[in-house]
């Protein structure tokens, strides 16, 4: 009985190591590994992810979802503010209103391929238009639940433009030219 327990522990340890190795390979390989191993031990395999998956981490609490992108490239001096909670968002909007400048709220998600592609461009825009405030909101952040309800975001990336305490425009999708045109047009537009 003790030998069987030691053998089972060894088997679990080796399959966990195999699972970690296979987690970066294709979903087909992980699926095959799961079928091979299911006869004795059920192992939680890492969920698959690709840029074409729409909701790859459904059912996983946000604390267990891996961070797939960073707000800033290494060494960048971005002016994009990562909003941490509802109070921070409200405070940031009030600052935008009091400064009478344009505020761009960038709704993004860690699993969103187009969001990851346009993120470096947002950093560029924040440096180019240094008088515009760029606020970045991760739609999966549970601390921003009220903000998400109020904003009614259905697509990521979505950009909302605020000026003088009012929503003055919105853009959905990662379209660089339209985004830059909107920022420059709304920035110059009087309140």
C-alpha positions in Angstrom: 0.0 0.0 0.0 2.8 2.4 0.9 4.6 1.5 -2.4 1.4 2.3 -4.4 1.1 5.7 -2.6 4.8 6.5 -3.3 4.3 5.5 -7.0 1.1 7.6 -7.3 2.9 10.7 -5.8 5.8 10.2 -8.2 3.3 9.8 -11.1 1.5 13.0 -10.1 4.8 14.9 -9.8 6.0 13.8 -13.2 2.6 14.5 -14.9 2.5 18.0 -13.3 6.0 18.7 -14.8 4.8 17.3 -18.2 1.7 19.5 -17.9 3.7 22.6 -17.3 5.9 21.7 -20.3 2.9 21.0 -22.5 1.0 24.1 -21.4 2.8 26.2 -23.9 2.2 23.8 -26.8 -1.0 23.4 -28.9 -4.4 22.7 -27.5 -4.5 19.4 -29.5 -1.4 18.1 -27.6 -2.9 19.1 -24.3 -6.1 17.4 -25.1 -4.3 14.2 -26.1 -2.3 14.4 -22.8 -5.5 14.8 -20.8 -7.0 11.7 -22.5 -3.8 9.6 -21.8 -3.7 10.7 -18.2 -7.4 10.5 -17.3 -7.4 6.8 -16.5 -5.9 7.4 -13.0 -5.4 11.1 -12.1 -7.4 14.1 -13.3 -5.0 17.0 -13.7 -6.0 20.6 -14.2 -4.4 21.5 -17.5 -3.7 25.2 -18.3 -6.4 26.6 -20.6 -5.4 27.3 -24.1 -5.0 30.8 -25.5 -4.7 32.3 -28.9 -5.4 35.8 -30.2 -8.5 34.4 -32.0 -10.1 33.0 -28.9 -12.9 35.4 -27.8 -13.2 34.5 -24.1 -10.4 32.1 -23.2 -10.6 32.4 -19.4 -14.3 32.2 -18.8 -15.0 30.8 -15.4 -11.6 31.6 -14.0 -11.5 34.2 -11.2 -9.4 37.2 -12.2 -6.7 36.4 -9.7 -6.0 33.2 -11.6 -6.0 34.7 -15.1 -2.5 35.2 -16.3 -1.4 38.8 -17.2 -0.7 38.6 -20.9 0.4 42.1 -21.5 2.0 45.0 -19.8 0.8 48.6 -19.8 4.1 49.9 -21.0 7.0 48.7 -23.0 10.3 48.4 -21.1 11.9 51.8 -20.7 8.9 53.7 -22.1 7.8 57.0 -20.7 4.1 56.6 -21.3 1.5 59.0 -20.0 -1.2 56.3 -19.9 -2.8 56.0 -16.4 -3.8 52.5 -15.4 -7.1 52.9 -13.5 -7.2 50.7 -10.4 -10.7 51.0 -9.1 -14.0 52.9 -9.4 -12.9 55.8 -7.0 -9.7 56.2 -9.0 -11.7 56.5 -12.2 -14.1 59.1 -10.8 -11.2 61.1 -9.4 -9.4 61.0 -12.8 -12.5 62.1 -14.7 -12.9 65.0 -12.2 -9.2 66.0 -12.9 -9.9 65.9 -16.6 -13.0 68.1 -16.2 -11.2 70.6 -14.1 -8.2 70.8 -16.4 -10.6 71.4 -19.4 -8.6 69.1 -21.5 -9.5 66.0 -23.4 -9.6 62.7 -21.6 -9.4 59.4 -23.5 -10.7 56.3 -21.6 -9.2 53.2 -23.2 -11.2 50.0 -22.3 -9.1 46.9 -22.8 -8.7 43.3 -21.8 -5.7 41.1 -21.2 -7.0 38.4 -23.5 -7.8 40.8 -26.4 -5.5 40.5 -29.4 -6.3 43.8 -31.0 -5.9 45.5 -27.6 -2.4 44.2 -27.3 -1.6 45.3 -30.8 -2.7 48.9 -30.3 -1.3 49.3 -26.8 2.1 50.5 -28.0 0.4 53.0 -30.3 -1.6 54.3 -27.3 1.7 54.9 -25.5 3.0 56.8 -28.6 -0.2 59.0 -28.7 0.1 59.7 -25.0 3.6 61.1 -25.6 2.6 63.0 -28.8 -0.5 64.6 -27.2 0.9 65.3 -23.8 -2.0 67.6 -22.9 -4.5 64.8 -23.3 -5.1 62.4 -20.4 -5.2 58.7 -21.3 -6.9 56.4 -18.8 -6.6 52.6 -19.3 -9.3 50.3 -17.9 -9.0 46.6 -17.8 -12.6 45.3 -18.2 -11.8 42.2 -16.2 -10.9 44.2 -13.1 -13.6 43.4 -10.5 -12.7 46.7 -8.7 -14.1 48.6 -11.7 -17.6 46.9 -11.6 -19.6 50.2 -11.3 -17.5 51.9 -14.0 -18.2 49.0 -16.4 -21.9 49.1 -15.7 -22.1 52.9 -16.3 -19.9 52.8 -19.4 -21.9 50.0 -21.1 -18.9 48.6 -23.0 -19.7 45.7 -25.3 -16.5 45.5 -27.4 -12.8 45.9 -26.6 -10.9 47.9 -27.4 -13.3 50.9 -26.9 -12.2 54.5 -26.6 -14.4 57.0 -24.9 -13.6 60.7 -25.2 -14.5 63.1 -22.3 -14.3 66.8 -22.4 -15.8 69.4 -20.0 -17.4 66.6 -17.9 -19.3 65.2 -20.9 -18.9 62.2 -23.2 -18.1 63.8 -26.5 -17.2 60.7 -28.6 -16.6 57.0 -28.8 -14.6 54.7 -31.0 -14.7 50.9 -31.0 -11.9 48.8 -32.6 -8.2 49.1 -33.0 -8.2 51.6 -35.9 -5.1 53.8 -35.5 -5.9 56.4 -38.1 -9.4 57.1 -36.8 -8.1 57.1 -33.2 -5.5 59.7 -33.9 -7.9 61.9 -36.0 -10.5 61.8 -33.2 -7.9 62.7 -30.6 -6.5 65.6 -32.6 -10.0 66.9 -33.6 -11.6 66.7 -30.1 -8.5 68.1 -28.5 -8.7 71.2 -30.6 -12.5 71.6 -30.3 -13.6 74.2 -27.8 -15.9 73.0 -25.0 
